[in-house]
Amino acid sequence: MDNDLISHVLILYTGGTIGMRITDRGYAPAKGFLQQQLRSMPQFHDPSQPDLTTPPSRLGRRIRYQIKEYDPLLDSVNMEFEDWVQIANDIAENYDQFDAFIVLHGTDTMAYATSALSFMLVNLAKPVIVTGSQLPLGEVRNDAVENMLGALAIAGSYSIPEVCLFFRSKLFRGNRARKVDASAFDAFDSGNFAPLARVGVDVSIQWSLVRLAAKNDLRVAPIIEKNVAALRLFPGIPVALLENVLKEPIRGVILETFGAGNAPDNRPEILRVLQEATDRGVVIVNCTQCMRGRVKSHYASGQSLADVGVVSGHDLTPEAALMKLAYLLSYADLSIEEVKRVMQTNIRGELTEEEQPHTSFRERAFVSSVAQILASSRNIEDVEAALYPVLMCAAVANDDVEALIRMVEGGADVNAVDYEGRTPLHVAAMKNAFLSAKFLLTHGADPLLTDRLGRTAIDEALRMESHSLLSLLRGR
Ligand code: ASN
């Protein structure tokens, strides 16, 4: 068999119903059982092959996989943050040897797991597909075979460089999915974001939704902060409950509010308790209890939360919001204000920011500004000077310091803005172009200038988690 037509996949088997066995106390995980089952099923193992290898797909591609079984195998209700850090570390340790990773995980906390992994795996460039099932592989009637086969088919054949959740023929972005049914096979959904792919007669991928692979090396930024909480508001909630949840040592709370991010604004004691907590540096994030839609500030009852320092969770799911908050609070070098800003910024496709500029508008604005320059300029210097901002941003995007030096020597202004209001320093922060950023700063670039969206270069560095650049920009 041609080696080019074999994909190598590592399966991290952490537990969950998928590999469980019937015992006299109900389903329970059993060592070695899953591997033994897979080996005996022709869809999962072609006996003519030396190792665990699927038969060739319709396109002639086989998937050769290894299984790393965790000890102990866990029902996912027993998982904690450390278990997900271990999964992230195992992926990083085996990153170069495999084309893709599948994580077999229980369904009950799967949406927390996929959210946590999406944040911890910084600069992911390979697929990580988490799946499980409602009935075990060993049952005659089950959803495990279909979920395993779908996850393998996608992991082995498509380069979707994200942490995904595959269930019942749909591939979701991991930090957008939620468990919505305790017993149906169709157990997951993502109310605010369409599935990345659907598996039917054909595999149909929504490429326009798939994130681009990161260029920098993968690293794991572990979630270590555990002092976070989620609190679902309900009518008549006692203020003492709120007070207790917000007490030390809690550092961050996801407040699950009504509708478009609303909370009672006729109970000053509630707002007082929230204000006291935010004054102490507790980060409180407003997320809706609804399955679809987002936090908006068009009701007075929502605005009053913002007034006491509660930040908007936009359209984050409560699961993604909690894991993102724990993740950001785990970074020792982020200030509380920075944590709040990044909470409201899209870093892994987990939220939709309001008022994102439309690409066609950007392109049109650029073309029309170039046309204007050409029409009104009499000499080449004018054209050059007018194009410098765009050219500088392009040079920075490639970290081409020599081109930058030439332009600055030729009279280019280091704080000039392109058609999106971005300075070259914004671009340096976005692209992690350290040398360019250093050059620009020593030539008078201002890290506090804001672009059209009100973001500074420091905000961009925060969003990209370029921590070396961040300290350079802050001047420490
Ligand atoms: N309790 C199981 C788990 O989360 C449920 C499942 O996997 N279907 O591990």
Boltz pocket constraint, residues with backbone or C-beta under 6 A from the ligand:
constraints:
  - pocket:
      binder: B
      contacts: [[A, 15], [A, 16], [A, 17], [A, 18], [A, 74], [A, 75], [A, 76], [A, 77], [A, 105], [A, 106], [A, 107], [A, 108], [A, 109], [A, 132], [A, 133], [A, 134], [A, 135]]
      max_distance: 6.0
